Amino acid sequence: MHKVLTAWPAPAKINLFLHVTGRRADGYHLLQTAFQFLDLCDELDFESRADGIICRRSELPGVPADEDICVKAARLLQETAGVSAGVDMRIRKRIPMGGGLGGGSSNAATTLWALNRLWSAGLNVEQLASLGLQLGADVPVFVRGHAAWAEGVGEILEPVELPEPWYLLIAPPVHVSTAAVFSAPDLTRNCPPLKIRDLLAGAGENVCEPVVRALFPDVARALDWLAQYAPSRMTGTGACVFGRFDTKAAAEEVLKQFHDEMPAPWRAFVTGGLNRSPLLGFIQPGEQDHPGHLN
């Protein structure tokens, strides 16, 4: 049967802090961070096809279809669940790419949930999160859909309830290489572990900021400009930075200043913090609970 799912949301995230607490024998860094979603979302459409072909119908600059994490997510679910159907996918990008906002990981999570429905694959949240981890360390938090305290390489998740303020998000016109940041010799790799209560009391920083400041002057400029109005912080390994505000109106006032002072192609957004992903509103009761057949 021909099916269509439209306007499924894929929210951005921010890292409220990011510590590196050590390194595994395989070279992966051990992290502590807290993820919170934003109401800034990409949107994805899915249309089933009977021939088994997975086709991305949208152009994404610099991302060939075979390298698109959404295409990889679709193929992984198709193979794992033994699905013979295919899909046409369309993506409307609103989240800046390469900015540490998790747009690709979020798109992959939305693809897994939507195709689980479209193809009647019947996988539950644990199974989808396991597939997501094969695609990237950030994908499971988007699959689960709750703000989370994260450890390990980012895959050990504990749901948390955090304040939901307004943020002014600034996207400098640069792309930061995560690999370059984590390979930098002066990256702090021995942060003492925090507890969730420490974060709620105001502790924590992003240890990648000094490295990115040195490598990317535009990120340093964004952090310093925003610090005039609110404590500023980089999300993930950058390049996007955010400042917290108690009200939407306060954030919008600073956004006006931004538009007056910072020329294109600099971008900025006023966006609300969310502990619950908008994606969860598209998942039906019971879909998260019952495991399907895995090949």
N, C-alpha and C positions, 0 to 999 in steps of 0.2 A: 504494500500500500504506500502511495506517495504521501510523504509527510513534510511539513515545513515548521520550523521553530524560528521565531524572529525576535530581535532586540534582546538577546540574553546578555546581561551585564557582566563585565569583567573589571572589577574595581582596582584602582591603584592602591599601593600600601606605602607606609613610611616605616622606617626603623627609628623608634624613639631614642634608642641608643645602640651602640655596636661596640662590643668588647671582644678582643681575641684573648682567650685564656690559655692557649697552648697549641700544640701541633701534633697530629697523628703520625705514626710511622710512615704512612703512605703520602705524607706531605700536605694533606688537607688540614686547614686551620680549624681549631675548636672555637666556637663562638658562644657568646651570650647576646641576645637581642630581644626586643619586644616589637612585635608587628601590630600595627593598627591600620585598618582600611580607611580609604577616603571615598567620598561620594563622587569623585572624578572617575568616570568609567569609560572603557571601550565598549562597543556593542557588537555582537556577533549574530549572524543569521545562518541557519542550516537548512538545507533542502535535500531530502533523501534521493538516492538514485539506485537503480536495481543492478547496475553493472559492476559494483564493487570498487569503482574508481573514486579516489579521494582527490578533490579538486579545489584549490583556493581560487576564488573568483575575484579577489581584490589584489591590487598592486600595493606592495609595501616596499618603499625605497630601500635598496641595499639588502633586502632579504629575499633570496630566491625561494620559490615554493618548496623545494625539497629540503631546504634548511629551516623552514618555518616550524616553530615548536608546536603550533596547532596542527599542522599536517602530521608531524611526528606523533602527537598525542592521538590523533584519529587512527593512524596506522597501528599504534600500539594497542589501543582498545579493540580495534577490528581483529587483530591477530589473537589477542589474549582471550577474547570472548567468543571467537569462532564465528564472527559475523560475515555474511556474504554481501551485504548491502554496502553502498558507497555513500558519498555526500558531496554536495557543493557547499562551500563555506565562503561567507563574506564578512569582512572585518571593517568596522568604522573606528579608526584610531583617534582617540582624544588624549590618551596618556602619552607624554613625551617619551620617545624611545631612547634607551641607553642612559636614563637619568637616575637609576636606582629606585624606581617606583614599582618594579615588578610587573610591568605591563605584559611581557611575554609569558611569564609564569602564570599570571592571572588568566590570560587568554587560553592557555593550555588547560587550566583547571575548568574553565567554563566549557571548553570543548569536550572534556571528559564527561562532565555532568549532562550536557545537552545531547551528546551522541549516545550516552547510556539510556536516555529517554527515547531518542529518535529510533535507535536500533533495537529497543527492548532488550538490552544486554543484561539488565537485572543485577548489576554489581552494586555493592553497598559502599558506604563512605570509606571503610577501611581498605577495601580492595582498590577503590579509585585513588585513595591517597598513596597506596603502595605503587600503583602505576605512575602517579605523579612524581614520586621520588626518583623514579628511573629517568625522568625528563629533566629534573632540576631540584635542588634542595629547597627552593622557595615554593614549589608547586603545592605540596601538601597543605600549607596553611591556607591557601586559596580554596583548595578542595573542601577543607573542613569549615571554612567560612566564619571563624571566630577569632577576634583579637587574641594574640597568644604570646606567651613567654617562650623563647626558643633557645635550645642549647644543642650540643653536638656540632654538626656541620649545618645546623638550622632545621634538622628534621625531628628533634625531640620537642614536642609542643605541649604546652599546658595553657588551656584557655584562661584568660584574665579579663576582668572588668576594669576598664580604665576611664578616666574623664574623656568626654567627647567634645573637645573644643573646636574652634575654627582655626584654620591654618592659612597663611599666605605662602604659597608654593612658588618658588622661582626656578625657572629652567634656563641656565646659561647655555649659550650656543656652542657647547662642546660635548664630546662623547668620551667618557672615562672608561678605560680598560680595567675591569676588575682584576684580571690576571696581573697587570702591571702594579696595581696597588698592593696586592697580597704578596708579590715578589719583592717589594721594596725593602732594602736592608734596614731602614730606620722605622719600619712599622712596629708598633708596640705589640708584642705577642705574649705578654705575661701578666695580663690584667688579673687582679684578685677577683674571684667569683662574687657576684652580687646576689642578693635575694630580691624577690618581687617587692617586698616592703621598702627596700632601698630605692628602687626606681620611683615608687609612689612618693617617697620623701624627697625626691629631686636628685638622687645620685645617678651617675652614668654619663658617658660621653660617647662620641664617635671617634675611635682611635684612628680611623682612616683619614680624618680631616687634615692633620698636619701634612701627610704625604700628598694628598690631592691638592692642598693649597700650594705646595711647592711645585707640583707638576703642571697645574692648571690655574693660571692667574685669574681667569674669569670666575672660577668657583670661589676663590678668595675674595674677589670683588663682590660677588653676590652675598656671601656670608657677612662681610663687613657692612655692606649697604643695609641689609636687613637688620643687623644688630643695633642700628640706630632706633628701631621701633619695637623690637621684641628679641628675646634670646633666640639666636639663630643656630641651626644645626643642619648638617648634611644628612641625607638619607642613604643608607647602604654605602656603597663606594662612590656615590655621586653619579651625575653632577648636580642633581636637584637639591635645593636647600629649602628649609621651611622655618617659619616662625609661628608661635602659638599665640592666639588671641582669645579673649573671653567671649567676644561677640562677633557676629558676622559684619556688623557695621564698622567695628574698629578695624577689621582686616581689610574691608573695602576702602576705607580712608587711606590706608597705606598703599593699597593697589593703585589708587589715583596718583599718589606720589611716584610710584614705580613707572607708570605710563608717561609721566611728565619728564622723568630723568633718565630712563633706560631705553635706548632705541631698539627697534627690531634688528636682528631676529631674537632678541631676548623675549621670553614669554613668562607670564605669571598667572596664577589662578587663586581665587578664594575657594576653599573647599572644606567640607566638614569632616571631622574624624568620626569613624564608625567602629563599634565593637562587633557588629553583625554585618556580614557581607550582604549586599543587595542580591547576590546570586541565590542566597538561601530562600528568598521569596519565590524563586522559580522552581524549587525542588518540592515535589509533592510529599505529603505525609506517607511514611512507609518506604519511600525510595531509598532512604539512608540505611535501612535496617536489614534487609534480607539479601544474603549473598547469592550471586548467580553462579553459573557454571564457568570455571576457568579451564582453558586448555592446558 
